[in-house]
Amino acid sequence: MSFDGLLPRPVRVTPAAGTLLVDKSPEIQDTTDGSLPPEGFRLTIDGDGVRVASADPAGAFYARQAVRQLLGPSAFRAVDIHKGRYELPYGVVEDWPRFRWRGCLLDVARHFMPKAGVLRFLDLMAAHRLNVLHFHLTDDQGWRIEVPAFPRLTEVGAWRAGSWVGRPPNGTPGHDGRPHGGYYTVDDLREIVAYAAERHITVVPEIDVPGHSQAAIAAYPWLGATGAPLEVLPRWGINENVLAMNERTVDFYRQVLTHVTEVFPSQVICVGGDEVPTTQWTAEHATALGLSSVDELRGWFLGRLVTHLESLGRRAMAWDDAGPLPESTIIGAWLSTPAGHDVVLCPEEHVYLDHRQSDHPDEPIPVGYLRTLADVYAYEPPVTPQVLGAQAQVWTEHLDNARRVDYAAFPRLAAFAEVVWSAQTRDYEEFEARLVRHHLPRLDALGVEYRPLTGPHPWQMRPGVPGRIRHL
């Protein structure tokens, strides 16, 4: 047995002759080593047992994930971990992350994911040493966070009459007629945050404004630029119904964001700011606020919320098309990388995992760029002082349940995890060999309904896991 089953791949491995036999998950001796980089660890396995030296608690946690990987797929089944006998190879592994922000966005606004599914997704992130869940909680199609001061946000905004099926222009002309909705109570969200923290994952919530806000406007029509009653949007795409630019709307979202900071301890809170049509705003709106043009309204609104978050000791994040914002704002760079800001790289052409994985006619709802497993593995984020890290996106317009999320995200999320953890020369064939030999069996053990690799791999010829989606 060797260390080549580790995924993400370790920075340095020193093998030694021999194996340690254990009857169950082994006892681990812990020490702290301040010379290791943040989140780093040294894992030593020899005749004296398993020892971990780590820079911090996160490093110790990742060392345990490495041990779990070495124990084999059965260690990923809770029912099996205390059964049988395990061999652990002697050796030393030193490992630490390339980036401090190793994230994944999960969109629960377009299609709601019940709490149990979110907790499961956090487990999968932890197994891949990802440490930020960007939680997209609000959009035109749904509002998912309970705000006691504004009960209609969930009474009305969390529910829609149906969903657009398929990809425009070939999707249904209206929607499927199946009501959809759900939301997380304050207790739900605190449980999610605590569960994530135990796995050294920070949950960064997103309240998307001033566009992508029709669910909130449906709940409180005076929030909208026109004041007209609206329904929670049953279709996808950019929507011209945006928030009203006035002090009353600003005060509403200040109260919402204050509540968000009481539920989420994250230092970073995302306010969105992307894809905001200005057709419902007028020059009169701008003049009333002392602005010279309609184009300044979005920045005025977002700037007020950035300042409010800073007054609460938090830091705002926004998407790169949000326009000029205070330099303290972290930018999620999905279209470009603006200067003067700390940046989390989220490029659509590389790491949007809802995008299609092949051009095969059986590809389910082939949206966006073609991005294969090899394409994701080839992505190399630049390492500069302004780059905090990178983040994969799982948008759910076309992913209506956890099985579809599995199929879209995996194993591409495993490739992304290795990219943001390990600085190394990429060899896709070597990665794929490790993936097929070692990591896909772990995903099988976890019940992940990942997309099978294309090509003549022997594992594809074995009987399928019951329920596995097998579009090739």
For each residue, the residues with C-beta under 8 A, 3 or more apart:
1: 19 70 87 88 89
2: 5 15 89
3: 6 10 13 15 70 89 91 93
4: 434 438
5: 2 69 70 434 437 438 439
6: 3 9 10 13 66 69 70 93 95
7: 69 128 414 417 418 434 435 438 439
8: 128 129 417 418 421 422
9: 6 418 422 424 431 434
10: 3 6 13 66 93 94 95 422
11: 94 95 96 422 423 424
12: 93 94 95
13: 3 6 10 91 92 93
14: 91 92 93
15: 2 3 89 90 91
16: 46 89 90 91 92
17: 90
18: 46 47 89 90
19: 1 87 88 89 90
20: 26 45 46 47 49 50 87 88 89 90
21: 85 86 87 88
22: 25 26 85 86 88
23: 84 85 86
24: 81 82 83 86
25: 22 67 68 71 75 81 82 86
26: 20 22 49 50 67 86 88
27: 49 50
28: 49 50 51 52 63 64 67
29: 49 50 51 52
30: 51 52 53 54 60
31: 51 52 53 54
32: 53 54 55 56
33: 36 42 53 54 55
34: 55
35:
36: 33 40 41 42 53 54 55 59 94 96
37: 40 55 96 97
38: 55 56 58 59 96 97 100
39: 55 56 58 59 62 96 97 100 131 200
40: 36 37 54 55 59 94 95 96 97
41: 36 52 53 54 55 59 60 62 63 66 93 94 95 96
42: 33 36 52 53 54 63 92 93 94
43: 50 51 52 63 66 67 92 93 94 95
44: 50 51 52 53 91 92
45: 20 49 50 51 70 88 89 90 91 92
46: 16 18 20 49 90
47: 18 20 90
48: 51
49: 20 26 27 28 29 45 46
50: 20 26 27 28 29 43 44 45 67 88
51: 28 29 30 31 43 44 45 48
52: 28 29 30 31 41 42 43 44 60 63 64
53: 30 31 32 33 36 41 42 44
54: 30 31 32 33 36 40 41 42 57 58 59 60 62 63
55: 32 33 34 36 37 38 39 40 41 58 59 96
56: 32 38 39 59 60
57: 54 60 61 200
58: 38 39 54 55 61 62 131 200
59: 36 38 39 40 41 54 55 56 62 63 96
60: 30 41 52 54 56 57 63 64
61: 57 58 64 65 126 199 200
62: 39 41 54 58 59 65 66 95 129 200
63: 28 41 42 43 52 54 59 60 66 67 95
64: 28 52 60 61 67 68
65: 61 62 68 69 126 127 129
66: 6 10 41 43 62 63 69 70 93 95
67: 25 26 28 43 50 63 64 70 71 88
68: 25 64 65 71 75 76 127
69: 5 6 7 65 66 75 438 442
70: 1 3 5 6 45 66 67 88 89
71: 25 67 68 74 75 81 86 88
72: 75 86 441
73: 76 77 441 442 444 445
74: 71 77 80 81 83 84 445
75: 25 68 69 71 72 80 81 86 445
76: 68 73 127 442 445 446
77: 73 74 80 81 445 446
78: 81
79: 83
80: 74 75 77 83 84
81: 24 25 71 74 75 77 78
82: 24 25
83: 24 74 79 80
84: 23 74 80
85: 21 22 23
86: 21 22 23 24 25 26 71 72 75
87: 1 19 20 21
88: 1 19 20 21 22 26 45 50 67 70 71
89: 1 2 3 15 16 18 19 20 45 70
90: 15 16 17 18 19 20 45 46 47
91: 3 13 14 15 16 44 45
92: 13 14 16 42 43 44 45
93: 3 6 10 12 13 14 41 42 43 66
94: 10 11 12 36 40 41 42 43
95: 6 10 11 12 40 41 43 62 63 66
96: 11 36 37 38 39 40 41 55 59
97: 37 38 39 40 100 102 129 420 421
98: 383 420 421 422 423
99: 102 381 383 387 388 389 390 420 421
100: 38 39 97 131 388 389
101: 131 132 344 388 389 390 391
102: 97 99 129 130 131 132 389 390 391 417 420 421
103: 130 131 132 133 134 204 344 389 390 391 392
104: 125 130 132 133 134 391 392 393 394 409 413 416
105: 133 134 135 136 346 391 392 393 394 395
106: 113 118 121 133 134 135 136 394 396 405
107: 110 111 136 139 393 394 395 396 397
108: 111 112 113 118 135 136 137 142 144 396
109: 112 136 137 138 139 141 142 143 144 208 215 396
110: 107 139 141 142 236 395 396 397
111: 107 108 163 180 396 397 399 400 401
112: 108 109 142 144 158 180 181 182 183
113: 106 108 117 118 121 396 401 402 405
114: 117 118 182
115: 118 119 184 188 191 192
116: 119 120
117: 113 114 120 121 402 405
118: 106 108 113 114 115 121 122 192
119: 115 116 122 123 191 192 195
120: 116 117 123 124 402
121: 106 113 117 118 124 125 133 402 405
122: 118 119 125 126 133 192 195 196 199 201
123: 119 120 126 127 199 446
124: 120 121 127 128 410 413 446 448
125: 104 121 122 128 130 131 133 199 201
126: 61 65 122 123 129 130 199 200 201
127: 65 68 76 123 124 442 446
128: 7 8 124 125 413 414 417
129: 8 62 65 97 102 126 417 421
130: 102 103 104 125 126 133 201 413 417 420
131: 39 58 100 101 102 103 125 200 201 202
132: 101 102 103 104 201 202 204 389 391
133: 103 104 105 106 121 122 125 130 196 201 202 203 204
134: 103 104 105 106 204 206 270 332 391 393
135: 105 106 108 192 203 204 205 206
136: 105 106 107 108 109 139 206 208 395
137: 108 109 143 144 145 184 205 206 207
138: 109 142 143 144 145 206 207 208 212 213 215 216
139: 107 109 110 136 142 208 212 213 215
140: 212 213 214 215 232 233 239 241
141: 109 110 160 163 214 215 232 233 234 236
142: 108 109 110 112 138 139 157 158 159 160 180 181 182 183 215 232
143: 109 137 138 153 154 157 158 183 215 216 219
144: 108 109 112 137 138 154 158 182 183 184
145: 137 138 153 154 183 184 189 205 207 260 263
146: 153 154 183 184 185 186 188 189
147: 150 151 153 154 255 256 259
148: 151 186 259
149: 255 259
150: 147 153 219 220 252 255 256
151: 147 148 154 155
152: 155 156 157 219 220
153: 143 145 146 147 150 156 157 158 215 216 219 220
154: 143 144 145 146 147 151 157 158 183
155: 151 152 158 219
156: 152 153 159 218 219 232
157: 142 143 152 153 154 215 216 218 219 232
158: 112 142 143 144 153 154 155 181 182 183 215 232
159: 142 156 179 180 181 232
160: 141 142 163 179 180 181 215 231 232 233 234
161: 175 177 179 231 232 234
162: 174 175 176 177 178 179 180 234
163: 111 141 160 175 176 178 180 234 235 400
164: 168 171 172 174 175 176 234 235 236 397
165: 171 172 175 176
166: 170 171 172 365
167: 170 171 365 366 367 398
168: 164 171 236 237
169:
170: 166 167
171: 164 165 166 167 168
172: 164 165 166 175 176
173:
174: 162 164 177 234 235
175: 161 162 163 164 165 172 234 235
176: 162 163 164 165 172
177: 161 162 174
178: 162 163
179: 159 160 161 162
180: 111 112 142 159 160 162 163 400
181: 112 142 158 159 160 232
182: 112 114 142 144 158
183: 112 142 143 144 145 146 154 158
184: 115 137 144 145 146 188 189 192
185: 146 188 189
186: 146 148 189 190 263
187: 190 191
188: 115 146 184 185 191 192
189: 145 146 184 185 186 192 193 263 264
190: 186 187 193 194 263
191: 115 119 187 188 194 195
192: 115 118 119 122 135 184 188 189 195 196 203
193: 189 190 196 197 203 263 264 265
194: 190 191 197 198
195: 119 122 191 192 198 199
196: 122 133 192 193 199 201 202 203
197: 193 194 200 201 202
198: 194 195
199: 61 122 123 125 126 195 196
200: 39 57 58 61 62 126 131 197
201: 122 125 126 130 131 132 133 196 197
202: 131 132 133 196 197 266 268
203: 133 135 192 193 196 264 266
204: 103 132 133 134 135 264 266 268 269 270 317
205: 135 137 145 260 263 264 266 269 270
206: 134 135 136 137 138 269 270 271 272 317
207: 137 138 145 253 256 257 260 269 270 271 272
208: 109 136 138 139 211 212 213 270 271 272 273 274
209: 212 213 243 253 271 272 273 301 302 305
210: 213 242 243 245 249 273 276 298 301 302
211: 208 238 239 242 243 272 273 274 275 276 277
212: 138 139 140 208 209 239 272 274 275
213: 138 139 140 208 209 210 216 217 223 224 241 242 243
214: 140 141 217 218 224 230 232 233 239 241
215: 109 138 139 140 141 142 143 153 157 158 160 218 219 232 233
216: 138 143 153 157 213 219 220 223 243
217: 213 214 220 221 223 224 230 241 243
218: 156 157 214 215 221 229 230 231 232
219: 143 150 152 153 155 156 157 215 216 223
220: 150 152 153 216 217 223 252
221: 217 218 224 227 228 229 230
222: 227 244 248
223: 213 216 217 219 220 243 244 249 252
224: 213 214 217 221 227 228 230 241 242 243 244 280
225: 241 242 243 244 245 280 281 285
226: 241 280
227: 221 222 224 244
228: 221 224
229: 218 221
230: 214 217 218 221 224 233 241
231: 160 161 218 234
232: 140 141 142 156 157 158 159 160 161 181 214 215 218
233: 140 141 160 214 215 230 239 241
234: 141 160 161 162 163 164 174 175 231
235: 163 164 174 175
236: 110 141 164 168 397
237: 168
238: 211 275 277
239: 140 211 212 214 233 242 277
240: 277 279 280
241: 140 213 214 217 224 225 226 230 233 280
242: 210 211 213 224 225 239 276 277 278 280 281
243: 209 210 211 213 216 217 223 224 225 249 301
244: 222 223 224 225 227 248 249
245: 210 225 249 281 285 286 289 297 300 301
246: 249 250 285 288 289
247: 250 251
248: 222 244 251 252
249: 210 223 243 244 245 246 252 253 301
250: 246 247 253 254 301 304 305
251: 247 248 254 255
252: 150 220 223 248 249 255 256
253: 207 209 249 250 256 257 305
254: 250 251 257 258 304 305 308
255: 147 149 150 251 252 258 259
256: 147 150 207 252 253 259 260
257: 207 253 254 260 261 269 271 305 308 309 312
258: 254 255 261 262 308 312
259: 147 148 149 255 256 262 263
260: 145 205 207 256 257 263 264 269
261: 257 258 264 269 309 312 314
262: 258 259
263: 145 186 189 190 193 205 259 260
264: 189 193 203 204 205 260 261 269
265: 193
266: 202 203 204 205 269 314
267: 313 314 315
268: 202 204 314 315 316 317 330
269: 204 205 206 207 257 260 261 264 266 309 314 315 316 317
270: 134 204 205 206 207 208 316 317 318 332
271: 206 207 208 209 257 302 305 306 309 316 317 318
272: 206 207 208 209 211 212 318 319 322
273: 208 209 210 211 276 298 302 318 319 321 322 323 325
274: 208 211 212 318 319 321 322 334
275: 211 212 238 321
276: 210 211 242 273 298 322
277: 211 238 239 240 242 280
278: 242 281 294 295 297 298
279: 240
280: 224 225 226 240 241 242 277
281: 225 242 245 278 285 286 294 297
282: 285 286 294
283: 286 287 293 294
284: 287 288
285: 225 245 246 281 282 288 289 294 297
286: 245 281 282 283 289 291 292 293 294 296 297
287: 283 284 290 291
288: 246 284 285
289: 245 246 285 286 297 300
290: 287
291: 286 287 296 297 300
292: 286 296
293: 283 286 296
294: 278 281 282 283 285 286 297
295: 278 298 323
296: 286 291 292 293 299 300
297: 245 278 281 285 286 289 291 294 300 301
298: 210 273 276 278 295 301 302 322 323
299: 296 302 303 322 323 324 325
300: 245 289 291 296 297 303 304
301: 209 210 243 245 249 250 297 298 304 305
302: 209 210 271 273 298 299 305 306 316 318 322 323 325
303: 299 300 306 307 325 326
304: 250 254 300 301 307 308
305: 209 250 253 254 257 271 301 302 308 309 316
306: 271 302 303 309 310 316 318 325 326 328 329
307: 303 304 310 311 326
308: 254 257 258 304 305 311 312
309: 257 261 269 271 305 306 312 314 315 316
310: 306 307 313 314 315 316 328
311: 307 308
312: 257 258 261 308 309
313: 267 310
314: 261 266 267 268 269 309 310
315: 267 268 269 309 310 328 329 330
316: 268 269 270 271 302 305 306 309 310 325 326 328 329 330
317: 204 206 268 269 270 271 329 330 331 332 344
318: 270 271 272 273 274 302 306 322 325 329 330 331 332
319: 272 273 274 322 331 332 334
320: 331 332 333 334 335 336 337 338
321: 273 274 275 334 335
322: 272 273 274 276 298 299 302 318 319 325 331
323: 273 295 298 299 302
324: 299
325: 273 299 302 303 306 316 318 322 329 331 341
326: 303 306 307 316 329
327: 340 341
328: 306 310 315 316
329: 306 315 316 317 318 325 326 341
330: 268 315 316 317 318 341 342 343 344 388
331: 317 318 319 320 322 325 337 338 341 342 343 344
332: 134 270 317 318 319 320 343 344 346 391
333: 320 336 337 338 343 344 345 346 347
334: 274 319 320 321 346 347 348 393
335: 320 321 347 348
336: 320 333
337: 320 331 333 343 345
338: 320 331 333 341 343
339: 386
340: 327
341: 325 327 329 330 331 338 386
342: 330 331 386 387 388
343: 330 331 332 333 337 338 386 387 388
344: 101 103 317 330 331 332 333 387 388 389 390 391
345: 333 337 351 381 382 387 389 390 391
346: 105 332 333 334 351 390 391 392 393
347: 333 334 335 350 351 379
348: 334 335 351 352 355 368 369 393
349: 352 369 371
350: 347 371 375 376 379
351: 345 346 347 348 371 376 379 390 391 392 393 416
352: 348 349 355 368 369 371 392 393 395
353: 371 376 392 393 394 408 409 412 413 416
354: 367 368 393 394 395 396 397 398 399 408
355: 348 352 367 368 369 370 371
356: 359 363 365 366 367 368 369 370 371
357: 363 370 371 372 373 408 412 451
358: 363 370 372 454 472
359: 356 363 366 370
360: 363 471 472
361:
362: 471 472
363: 356 357 358 359 360 366 471
364: 398 404 407 471
365: 166 167 356 398
366: 167 356 359 363
367: 167 354 355 356 397 398
368: 348 352 354 355 356 371
369: 348 349 352 355 356
370: 355 356 357 358 359 375
371: 349 350 351 352 353 355 356 357 368 375 376 412
372: 357 358 375 376
373: 357 376 377 411 412 415 432 453
374: 377 378 428 432
375: 350 370 371 372 378 379
376: 350 351 353 371 372 373 379 392 412 415 416 419
377: 373 374 415 418 419 426 428 431
378: 374 375 426 428
379: 347 350 351 375 376 390 416 419
380: 419 426
381: 99 345 387 389 390 419 420
382: 345 387
383: 98 99 387 423
384: 387
385:
386: 339 341 342 343
387: 99 342 343 344 345 381 382 383 384 390
388: 99 100 101 330 342 343 344
389: 99 100 101 102 103 132 344 345 381 420
390: 99 101 102 103 344 345 346 351 379 381 387 416 419 420
391: 101 102 103 104 105 132 134 332 344 345 346 351
392: 103 104 105 346 351 352 353 376 409 412 413 416
393: 104 105 107 134 334 346 348 351 352 353 354
394: 104 105 106 107 353 354 399 405 408 409
395: 105 107 110 136 352 354 399
396: 106 107 108 109 110 111 113 354 399 400 405
397: 107 110 111 164 236 354 367
398: 167 354 364 365 367 404
399: 111 354 394 395 396 404 405 408
400: 111 163 180 396 404
401: 111 113 404 405
402: 113 117 120 121 405 406
403: 406 407 449 467 469
404: 364 398 399 400 401 407 408
405: 106 113 117 121 394 396 399 401 402 408 409
406: 402 403 409 410 448 449 450
407: 364 403 404 410 449 450 451 469 471
408: 353 354 357 394 399 404 405 412 451
409: 104 353 392 394 405 406 412 413 450
410: 124 406 407 413 414 443 448 450 451
411: 373 414 415 435 439 440 443 450 451 453
412: 353 357 371 373 376 392 408 409 415 416 451
413: 104 124 128 130 353 392 409 410 416 417
414: 7 128 410 411 417 418 435 439 443
415: 373 376 377 411 412 418 419 431 435
416: 104 351 353 376 379 390 392 412 413 419 420
417: 7 8 102 128 129 130 413 414 420 421
418: 7 8 9 377 414 415 421 422 431
419: 376 377 379 380 381 390 415 416 422 426
420: 97 98 99 102 130 381 389 390 416 417
421: 8 97 98 99 102 129 417 418
422: 8 9 10 11 98 418 419
423: 11 98 383
424: 9 11
425:
426: 377 378 380 419 431
427: 430 431
428: 374 377 378 431 432
429: 432 433
430: 427 433 434
431: 9 377 415 418 426 427 428 434 435
432: 373 374 428 429 435 436 453
433: 429 430 436 437
434: 4 5 7 9 430 431 437 438 439
435: 7 411 414 415 431 432 438 439 440 453
436: 432 433 439 440 453 457 459
437: 5 433 434
438: 4 5 7 69 434 435 441 442
439: 5 7 411 414 434 435 436 442 443
440: 411 435 436 443 444 450 459
441: 72 73 438 444 445
442: 69 73 76 127 438 439 445 446
443: 410 411 414 439 440 446 448 450
444: 73 440 441 447 448 465
445: 73 74 75 76 77 441 442
446: 76 77 123 124 127 442 443
447: 444
448: 124 406 410 443 444
449: 403 406 407 465 467 468 469
450: 406 407 409 410 411 440 443
451: 357 407 408 410 411 412 469 471
452: 460 468 470 472
453: 373 411 432 435 436 457 460
454: 358 472
455: 460
456: 460
457: 436 453 460
458: 461 462
459: 436 440 462
460: 452 453 455 456 457
461: 458
462: 458 459
463:
464: 468 470
465: 444 449 468
466:
467: 403 449
468: 449 452 464 465
469: 403 407 449 451
470: 452 464
471: 360 362 363 364 407 451
472: 358 360 362 452 454
